[in-house]
Amino acid sequence: MKKEGFSSRIGFILAAAGSAVGLGNIWRFPYLAAQYGGGIFLLTYLVLMLTFGYALLLSENCIGRMTGRSPIGAFRKLCRRKGLPGRLIMPGGWINALVPMIILPYYCVIGGWVSKYVFTMFSTPVEQFTSGKFSADYFTGFITSADSSLFFFLFFVIITALVVCCGVEKGIERFNKILMPVLILLIIAICIYCAFLPNAKAGFIYYLKPEWSKFSYMTVVEAMGQLFFSLSIAMGIMITYGSYMRKSDDLVSSVNHVELFDTVVSFLAGLMIIPAVVAFGGEKAAANAGPGLIFVIMPQVFASFSGGQLVGLLFFILVLFAAATSAVSLLETNVHTLMQEMRLTRVKAISICLFEVMIIGTVTVLGYNLLSDVHPLAFIDALKGKDILDTLDFISNSILMPIGAIFTTLLVIFIIGVKKICNEIRTPGKTWYREYVYRFCILVIVIPCLLIVLLNATGLLKYS
C-alpha cells in the first residue's frame, strides 16, 4: 500500500491547524474565557499553551513522523522488545485511537446544529431572536426534533466523508488550503465589525485586562482542559498527521506555526464574541453564557444591531468551516488506523467508520427526543442526569484524553527517551530555541498537570 502524505510543509501546517481550529476554538474557548474571568483566563491559557500544550503537541507529531504509523501502530513499534515497561505503556496507542472514534459521532451532531444555524440565519429574520425566550426555545425545539436534527447531522457527515474520500493530498490538504485562509478572513472581518459596536470597549477591557481577583484553581484546570480541544492532542490526530510528514520537514518550525495559528484563532474568537456579548448584555451576560453562547446568545446579539442578519450568517458559516476541518481530521485518524491495522483500502475503511458514526450519532441525536430519558452511566456521580452526548463527551474528553496523554508522556520518557526524541525533533543546522522548555515540561510539568485534570474531572480532587 502506497504511503500517503502531504505534498508540502505548508500543507501539513494548514491541515494540522485545521484540525486544531474547530469548535473548541470558536465555541468553547470564548464561553470559558467569559466564565473564568476574561483576561486572566486568556493569560493562563497562553502560559499553558507555551509550556504544557507545546510539549504534548511536539511529542505527538514527532512520534508520528518517527514511526510513520497510526496511534496503535506507533505505540506497538516503539514498545516492542521493551519488556514489561513496553507492555504496560502499549495500551496508550489503543486509547489514543479510541478517542476520535468516540468523539466524531457526537461532533458531527454538533456540526449538524451549526449547519442548521447557517440555514436559519439565511432564511429566518434575525429580529425574531431579540427575545431570549424565543432564542432558547428555537434551539431547544430544533435539537428535540428528531427529523430535523438527523437531516442536518447527515448533511454534515456527508461533507466530512467526501473530503476524506479524496485522500490526504487531494482531499484533506486541498480542503484546508482553501478553508483556513477564508476562515481567518471571516474572523478578522467579524472582529472589526464587533469593535465598532456600542459599548464594545467594556467587552475589550473584560477580555484583555487580567483581573487577578478572578484567578482561581479552576481557571488553571479549565485552561488545561481547553488545550486538549484547541490543539487536538490526545486524540491520535497529531500522531496521524505527523506520520504523513516527510523526514526532511522542519518539525520544530511546523509545530510552532500550528501553535501560533491555533492561538491566534482562539484569541480572535474571543475578541469576536466576548466584546459583542458584553456590549449586548454586560459582563454578567458574558459570564453566565455557558455552552449556549453561540446558539442562544449570539443570535440575540446579532438581532440587536444593524446588519446583524448578514453578520450572523457569516458567523455561522465561519463556525461551520471550523467544525468541518476538525471533523475531517477526526475521520481521517479513524480511517488511517483501520487502513493500517486491518490492511483495508481507503474506501472500505471509510465505509466502516461511517457505519460507526451513523449508529452512535443517531443514538446521540435521539438522546434529545425519543431517548431523552436515557442517562448512560448515571451511577457515576459526575454523570447523573447527563444525556448521551454529554456522557460521550465526558468519557472521551475528561477521562480518556488525559489518560492517553499520560501514556504518550510515559512513552516519551521511558521508552523513546528524552534525549533520543530531542535528536529526532531537532533539525540539523538549525537552533531549537525552546529545547530546554520542552525538556523541562515533558519531564516535570506535563504529568502533574494531566493528573490534576483527570482527578478534577472524576471528582477525586475537590477544591473549595
C-alpha positions as CSV (number, residue, x, y, z in Angstrom):
1,M,0.0,0.0,0.0
2,K,1.5,3.3,-1.1
3,K,2.2,5.6,1.9
4,E,0.1,8.8,1.7
5,G,1.5,12.2,2.8
6,F,1.3,15.9,2.5
7,S,2.8,17.5,-0.6
8,S,4.5,20.3,1.3
9,R,5.2,21.7,4.8
10,I,2.5,24.3,4.3
11,G,0.1,21.5,3.6
12,F,0.9,19.9,6.9
13,I,0.7,23.2,8.8
14,L,-2.7,24.1,7.3
15,A,-4.1,20.6,7.8
16,A,-2.8,20.4,11.4
17,A,-4.1,23.9,12.1
18,G,-7.4,23.0,10.5
19,S,-7.6,20.1,12.9
20,A,-6.7,22.2,15.9
21,V,-9.0,25.1,14.8
22,G,-12.5,23.8,15.4
23,L,-15.5,24.1,17.7
24,G,-13.0,24.1,20.6
25,N,-11.7,27.5,19.5
26,I,-14.8,29.2,18.1
27,W,-17.4,27.8,20.6
28,R,-15.7,26.5,23.7
29,F,-12.8,28.9,24.2
30,P,-14.9,32.1,24.2
31,Y,-17.5,30.8,26.7
32,L,-14.8,29.5,29.1
33,A,-12.9,32.8,28.8
34,A,-16.1,34.6,29.6
35,Q,-16.9,32.4,32.6
36,Y,-13.5,32.3,34.2
37,G,-12.5,35.9,34.3
38,G,-11.8,37.1,30.8
39,G,-8.3,38.5,30.7
40,I,-6.9,36.2,33.5
41,F,-8.2,33.1,31.7
42,L,-6.6,34.3,28.5
43,L,-3.2,34.9,30.2
44,T,-3.4,31.5,31.9
45,Y,-4.2,29.8,28.7
46,L,-1.3,31.4,26.8
47,V,1.2,30.4,29.5
48,L,0.0,26.8,29.4
49,M,-0.1,26.8,25.6
50,L,3.6,27.7,25.5
51,T,4.6,25.0,28.0
52,F,2.2,22.1,28.7
53,G,0.5,22.3,25.3
54,Y,3.7,22.8,23.3
55,A,5.3,19.7,24.9
56,L,2.4,17.4,24.0
57,L,1.9,18.8,20.5
58,L,5.5,18.4,19.6
59,S,5.8,14.9,21.1
60,E,2.7,13.6,19.2
61,N,3.9,14.9,15.9
62,C,7.4,13.6,16.4
63,I,6.0,10.1,17.4
64,G,4.0,10.0,14.2
65,R,6.9,11.1,12.0
66,M,9.4,8.7,13.7
67,T,7.2,5.7,13.1
68,G,5.0,6.6,10.1
69,R,2.2,4.7,11.8
70,S,-1.3,5.2,13.3
71,P,-1.5,5.7,17.1
72,I,-1.8,1.9,17.6
73,G,1.0,1.0,15.2
74,A,3.2,3.8,16.6
75,F,2.9,2.6,20.2
76,R,3.4,-1.0,19.1
77,K,6.5,-0.2,17.0
78,L,8.1,1.8,19.8
79,C,7.1,-0.5,22.7
80,R,8.0,-3.9,21.2
81,R,11.1,-5.5,22.7
82,K,11.0,-3.1,25.6
83,G,9.9,-5.8,28.1
84,L,7.5,-5.0,30.9
85,P,7.6,-1.2,30.6
86,G,6.7,-1.6,26.9
87,R,3.8,-3.9,27.6
88,L,2.4,-1.5,30.3
89,I,2.6,1.5,28.0
90,M,1.4,-0.1,24.8
91,P,-2.3,0.3,25.7
92,G,-1.8,4.0,25.2
93,G,-2.0,3.5,21.5
94,W,-5.4,1.9,21.7
95,I,-6.7,4.8,23.9
96,N,-5.4,7.4,21.5
97,A,-7.1,5.5,18.7
98,L,-10.4,5.1,20.6
99,V,-10.9,8.8,21.5
100,P,-11.6,10.0,17.9
101,M,-13.9,7.1,17.4
102,I,-16.0,8.3,20.4
103,I,-15.7,12.0,19.6
104,L,-16.5,12.0,15.9
105,P,-20.2,10.9,16.0
106,Y,-21.3,13.5,18.6
107,Y,-19.0,16.1,17.0
108,C,-21.0,15.6,13.8
109,V,-24.2,16.0,15.7
110,I,-23.0,19.4,16.9
111,G,-21.8,20.1,13.3
112,G,-25.3,19.4,12.3
113,W,-26.6,22.1,14.7
114,V,-24.2,24.6,13.2
115,S,-25.3,23.6,9.7
116,K,-28.9,24.3,10.8
117,Y,-28.0,27.7,12.0
118,V,-26.3,28.6,8.7
119,F,-29.7,27.8,7.1
120,T,-31.6,29.7,9.9
121,M,-29.5,32.9,9.5
122,F,-30.2,32.8,5.8
123,S,-33.9,32.1,6.0
124,T,-35.2,33.5,9.3
125,P,-35.4,37.2,10.1
126,V,-32.8,37.8,12.8
127,E,-35.1,40.2,14.6
128,Q,-37.1,37.2,15.8
129,F,-34.2,36.4,18.1
130,T,-34.5,39.6,20.2
131,S,-36.4,37.6,22.8
132,G,-34.1,35.4,24.9
133,K,-37.0,33.1,25.4
134,F,-37.6,32.7,21.7
135,S,-33.9,32.2,21.0
136,A,-33.6,29.4,23.7
137,D,-36.9,27.8,22.6
138,Y,-35.8,27.8,19.0
139,F,-32.6,25.9,19.8
140,T,-34.4,23.5,22.1
141,G,-37.2,22.9,19.6
142,F,-34.6,22.1,16.9
143,I,-32.5,19.6,18.9
144,T,-35.6,17.9,20.2
145,S,-36.9,17.4,16.6
146,A,-35.6,14.0,15.5
147,D,-36.3,14.5,11.8
148,S,-34.6,17.9,11.5
149,S,-31.6,17.0,13.7
150,L,-31.0,13.8,11.8
151,F,-31.2,15.6,8.5
152,F,-28.5,18.2,9.4
153,F,-26.4,15.5,11.1
154,L,-26.4,13.5,7.9
155,F,-25.6,16.6,5.9
156,F,-22.5,17.3,8.0
157,V,-21.3,13.7,7.9
158,I,-21.6,13.7,4.0
159,I,-19.4,16.8,3.7
160,T,-16.8,15.3,6.0
161,A,-16.8,11.9,4.2
162,L,-16.4,13.4,0.8
163,V,-13.3,15.3,1.8
164,V,-11.6,12.2,3.4
165,C,-12.6,10.0,0.4
166,C,-10.3,12.2,-1.8
167,G,-7.3,11.2,0.3
168,V,-4.6,13.2,2.2
169,E,-3.1,15.4,-0.6
170,K,-6.1,15.9,-2.9
171,G,-8.7,15.9,-0.1
172,I,-7.6,17.0,3.3
173,E,-4.6,19.2,2.2
174,R,-6.6,20.9,-0.6
175,F,-9.7,21.4,1.6
176,N,-7.7,23.1,4.4
177,K,-5.6,25.2,1.9
178,I,-8.9,26.8,0.8
179,L,-10.9,26.9,4.0
180,M,-8.3,28.1,6.5
181,P,-7.5,31.4,4.8
182,V,-11.2,32.0,4.3
183,L,-11.8,31.2,8.0
184,I,-9.2,33.7,9.1
185,L,-10.6,36.5,6.8
186,L,-14.1,35.9,8.2
187,I,-12.9,36.1,11.8
188,I,-11.0,39.3,11.2
189,A,-14.0,40.8,9.4
190,I,-16.4,40.0,12.2
191,C,-13.8,41.2,14.8
192,I,-13.7,44.6,13.1
193,Y,-17.5,44.7,13.0
194,C,-17.7,44.0,16.7
195,A,-15.1,46.5,17.6
196,F,-17.4,49.3,16.5
197,L,-20.5,48.1,18.4
198,P,-21.9,50.4,21.1
199,N,-20.3,49.7,24.5
200,A,-17.7,47.3,22.9
201,K,-14.9,49.0,24.8
202,A,-16.2,47.4,28.1
203,G,-16.0,44.0,26.4
204,F,-12.5,44.5,25.2
205,I,-11.4,45.5,28.7
206,Y,-13.1,42.5,30.3
207,Y,-11.4,40.2,27.7
208,L,-8.0,41.7,27.6
209,K,-7.3,43.1,31.1
210,P,-6.3,40.4,33.6
211,E,-8.1,40.8,36.9
212,W,-6.1,38.8,39.5
213,S,-9.0,38.7,41.9
214,K,-10.8,36.5,39.3
215,F,-7.9,33.9,39.2
216,S,-8.7,30.6,40.8
217,Y,-7.7,26.9,40.8
218,M,-10.5,26.3,38.3
219,T,-9.0,28.9,35.9
220,V,-6.0,26.7,35.5
221,V,-7.9,23.4,35.3
222,E,-10.3,24.7,32.6
223,A,-7.4,26.3,30.6
224,M,-5.6,23.0,30.6
225,G,-8.7,21.1,29.6
226,Q,-9.3,23.6,26.8
227,L,-5.8,22.9,25.4
228,F,-6.9,19.3,24.5
229,F,-9.7,20.8,22.3
230,S,-7.6,23.6,20.9
231,L,-4.6,21.6,19.9
232,S,-6.3,18.2,19.1
233,I,-3.9,16.5,21.4
234,A,-4.5,13.0,22.9
235,M,-6.9,12.2,20.0
236,G,-4.4,10.4,17.8
237,I,-4.8,13.1,15.3
238,M,-1.4,14.7,15.6
239,I,0.3,11.3,15.6
240,T,-1.6,10.5,12.3
241,Y,-0.7,13.9,10.7
242,G,2.8,13.6,11.9
243,S,3.1,10.2,10.2
244,Y,2.3,12.0,6.9
245,M,5.2,14.4,7.3
246,R,8.4,14.0,5.3
247,K,11.6,13.3,7.3
248,S,13.1,16.4,5.7
249,D,10.4,18.7,7.1
250,D,11.4,21.1,9.9
251,L,9.3,19.7,12.7
252,V,10.0,22.5,15.2
253,S,9.1,25.2,12.8
254,S,6.0,23.4,11.6
255,V,4.7,22.8,15.1
256,N,5.5,26.4,16.0
257,H,3.3,27.6,13.1
258,V,0.4,25.3,14.2
259,E,0.7,26.5,17.7
260,L,0.7,30.2,16.6
261,F,-2.1,29.6,14.2
262,D,-4.3,27.9,16.8
263,T,-3.5,30.5,19.5
264,V,-4.3,33.4,17.2
265,V,-7.6,31.9,16.2
266,S,-8.6,31.2,19.8
267,F,-7.7,34.8,20.7
268,L,-9.6,36.3,17.8
269,A,-12.6,34.1,18.5
270,G,-12.8,35.6,22.0
271,L,-12.2,39.0,20.5
272,M,-15.0,38.4,18.1
273,I,-17.6,37.1,20.6
274,I,-16.9,38.4,24.1
275,P,-17.0,42.2,23.4
276,A,-20.2,41.7,21.4
277,V,-21.9,39.8,24.3
278,V,-20.7,42.3,26.8
279,A,-21.9,45.2,24.6
280,F,-25.3,43.4,24.3
281,G,-25.9,42.4,27.9
282,G,-22.9,43.4,30.1
283,E,-20.3,41.3,31.9
284,K,-23.0,39.3,33.7
285,A,-24.4,38.1,30.3
286,A,-20.9,37.0,29.2
287,A,-20.0,35.2,32.5
288,N,-23.3,33.3,32.5
289,A,-23.4,32.5,28.8
290,G,-22.0,28.9,29.1
291,P,-22.2,26.3,26.3
292,G,-25.3,28.0,24.8
293,L,-23.3,31.0,23.9
294,I,-23.3,30.7,20.1
295,F,-26.7,29.0,19.6
296,V,-28.7,31.1,22.1
297,I,-26.9,34.3,23.0
298,M,-25.1,35.2,19.7
299,P,-28.4,35.2,17.6
300,Q,-29.8,37.7,20.1
301,V,-26.6,39.8,19.8
302,F,-26.9,39.9,16.0
303,A,-30.5,40.8,16.3
304,S,-29.7,43.8,18.4
305,F,-27.5,45.6,15.9
306,S,-27.9,46.8,12.4
307,G,-26.6,44.5,9.7
308,G,-27.0,41.6,12.1
309,Q,-28.6,39.2,9.6
310,L,-25.5,39.2,7.3
311,V,-23.0,39.2,10.1
312,G,-24.9,36.3,11.7
313,L,-24.9,34.3,8.5
314,L,-21.1,34.9,8.1
315,F,-20.5,34.0,11.7
316,F,-22.2,30.6,11.4
317,I,-20.5,29.9,8.1
318,L,-17.2,30.5,9.9
319,V,-18.2,28.1,12.7
320,L,-19.3,25.5,10.1
321,F,-15.9,25.8,8.4
322,A,-14.1,25.4,11.7
323,A,-16.2,22.4,12.6
324,A,-15.7,20.7,9.2
325,T,-11.9,21.0,9.3
326,S,-11.8,19.3,12.7
327,A,-14.3,16.6,11.7
328,V,-12.2,15.8,8.7
329,S,-9.1,15.2,10.9
330,L,-11.1,13.0,13.3
331,L,-12.4,10.8,10.5
332,E,-9.0,10.7,8.8
333,T,-7.5,9.4,12.0
334,N,-10.0,6.6,12.3
335,V,-9.6,5.7,8.6
336,H,-5.8,5.7,8.9
337,T,-6.0,3.4,11.9
338,L,-8.3,0.9,10.1
339,M,-6.2,1.0,6.9
340,Q,-3.0,0.1,8.8
341,E,-4.4,-2.3,11.4
342,M,-6.8,-4.2,9.1
343,R,-5.0,-3.6,5.8
344,L,-8.1,-2.1,4.2
345,T,-8.4,0.2,1.2
346,R,-9.4,3.8,2.0
347,V,-13.0,3.3,0.7
348,K,-13.6,0.2,2.8
349,A,-12.1,1.9,5.9
350,I,-14.3,5.0,5.4
351,S,-17.4,2.7,5.0
352,I,-16.7,1.0,8.4
353,C,-16.1,4.4,10.0
354,L,-19.3,5.9,8.6
355,F,-21.3,3.0,9.8
356,E,-20.0,3.5,13.3
357,V,-20.6,7.3,13.1
358,M,-24.2,6.8,11.8
359,I,-25.1,4.3,14.6
360,I,-23.6,6.3,17.5
361,G,-24.5,9.7,16.0
362,T,-28.2,8.7,15.5
363,V,-28.4,7.4,19.1
364,T,-26.9,10.8,20.2
365,V,-29.5,12.8,18.2
366,L,-32.3,10.7,19.7
367,G,-30.9,11.4,23.1
368,Y,-32.7,14.7,22.9
369,N,-36.1,13.3,22.0
370,L,-37.0,9.6,21.8
371,L,-34.2,8.6,24.2
372,S,-34.3,11.7,26.4
373,D,-35.0,9.6,29.5
374,V,-31.8,7.6,28.9
375,H,-28.9,8.7,31.1
376,P,-26.0,6.3,30.5
377,L,-23.6,5.7,33.4
378,A,-25.9,7.6,35.8
379,F,-24.5,5.6,38.7
380,I,-21.3,7.7,38.4
381,D,-21.8,11.0,40.3
382,A,-20.3,13.2,37.6
383,L,-22.8,11.7,35.0
384,K,-26.0,11.8,36.9
385,G,-28.7,13.4,34.8
386,K,-26.4,13.7,31.8
387,D,-27.7,13.0,28.3
388,I,-26.0,10.7,25.8
389,L,-23.9,13.5,24.1
390,D,-22.7,14.8,27.5
391,T,-21.8,11.3,28.6
392,L,-19.8,10.6,25.5
393,D,-18.1,14.0,25.8
394,F,-17.2,13.3,29.5
395,I,-15.8,9.8,28.8
396,S,-13.6,11.0,25.8
397,N,-12.5,14.4,27.0
398,S,-12.4,14.2,30.7
399,I,-11.3,10.6,31.2
400,L,-9.7,9.0,28.1
401,M,-7.8,12.1,26.8
402,P,-5.9,12.8,30.0
403,I,-5.1,9.1,30.4
404,G,-4.0,8.9,26.7
405,A,-1.8,11.9,27.1
406,I,-0.2,10.4,30.3
407,F,0.6,7.2,28.3
408,T,2.1,9.4,25.5
409,T,4.3,11.2,28.0
410,L,5.4,7.9,29.6
411,L,6.3,6.7,26.1
412,V,8.5,9.7,25.5
413,I,10.3,9.5,28.9
414,F,10.7,5.7,29.5
415,I,10.5,4.1,26.0
416,I,11.9,6.5,23.5
417,G,14.0,8.6,25.9
418,V,14.0,12.4,26.1
419,K,17.5,12.6,24.5
420,K,16.5,10.5,21.5
421,I,13.2,12.3,20.9
422,C,15.0,15.6,21.1
423,N,17.5,14.4,18.5
424,E,14.6,13.4,16.3
425,I,12.8,16.8,16.7
426,R,15.9,18.9,16.2
427,T,16.6,20.0,12.6
428,P,20.3,19.7,11.6
429,G,21.9,23.1,11.1
430,K,19.1,25.0,13.0
431,T,18.9,26.1,16.6
432,W,16.0,24.8,18.6
433,Y,15.5,27.7,20.9
434,R,12.8,26.1,23.1
435,E,14.5,22.7,23.6
436,Y,15.0,23.3,27.3
437,V,11.4,24.4,27.7
438,Y,10.4,21.1,26.0
439,R,12.7,19.0,28.2
440,F,11.5,20.7,31.4
441,C,7.9,20.5,30.6
442,I,7.8,16.8,29.4
443,L,9.8,15.7,32.4
444,V,8.3,17.9,35.2
445,I,5.2,19.7,34.1
446,V,3.0,17.6,31.9
447,I,2.1,14.5,34.0
448,P,1.2,16.5,37.2
449,C,-1.0,18.8,35.0
450,L,-2.7,15.8,33.4
451,L,-3.3,14.2,36.8
452,I,-4.9,17.4,38.0
453,V,-7.2,17.5,35.0
454,L,-8.1,13.8,35.4
455,L,-8.7,13.9,39.2
456,N,-10.7,17.1,39.0
457,A,-13.0,15.6,36.3
458,T,-13.6,12.4,38.3
459,G,-14.3,14.4,41.5
460,L,-11.4,12.8,43.4
461,L,-9.7,16.2,43.7
462,K,-12.0,18.7,45.4
463,Y,-11.5,22.4,45.7
464,S,-13.4,24.9,47.7
